[in-house]
Amino acid sequence: MAEENVSATLIVAEPAARVFAMLADPTIHSAIDGTGSVQEAVDRAPLTEVGQIFRMDMYHANHPDGGYQVANKVAVLDPPLAIGWLTGQEKDDGHLEFGGWVWRYDLAPLGPSETEVTLTYDWSAVPRSIREYLQFPPFGPEHLINSLHHLAELVAPTSRAGTPGG
């Protein structure tokens, strides 16, 4: 594969600041992903600075342990226009090691209540040693656009909250 990144774009009917706030909340990442791979946020604080580490519990049927944990490092934080992180693992000695792949969201306000959101997964910095045992990208072609649709559903205000008896 010549390209070493994939991306998808969706227009979300919400302001960029609201979309960004959802993306900066690790407790919502599982619902955005929607596959069951991303489980619970271990570090639940909002993402507020480059270099911040946040850990997530994960699950993958082909992982030797099934469940495992990743350590993510915020690499891009430009509210409300861009947010992204490197994914890696914490070794037994506490050292963090990142695999070279990046998740990034770019937000382009299209007006006061619409945002074009582009999700990019880039594995161009993954070393050969990791490529020998992991396939890139590790998901099907529909995953990114499905995640953006989940984001759009989550960020939309619910009209049921104020209904009588609800």
HELIX and SHEET records of a PDB file:
HELIX    1   1 ALA A   16  LEU A   23  1                                   8    
HELIX    2   2 PRO A   26  ILE A   28  5                                   3    
HELIX    3   3 HIS A   29  ASP A   33  1                                   5    
HELIX    4   4 ARG A  128  ARG A  131  1                                   4    
HELIX    5   5 HIS A  143  VAL A  155  1                                  13    
HELIX    6   6 ARG A  160  GLY A  162  5                                   3    
SHEET    1   A 7 ASN A   5  VAL A  12  0                                        
SHEET    2   A 7 GLU A 114  ASP A 122 -1                                        
SHEET    3   A 7 LEU A  96  GLY A 111 -1                                        
SHEET    4   A 7 ALA A  82  GLU A  90 -1                                        
SHEET    5   A 7 GLY A  67  ASP A  78 -1                                        
SHEET    6   A 7 ILE A  53  TYR A  59 -1                                        
SHEET    7   A 7 VAL A  38  ALA A  41 -1                                        
END                                                                             
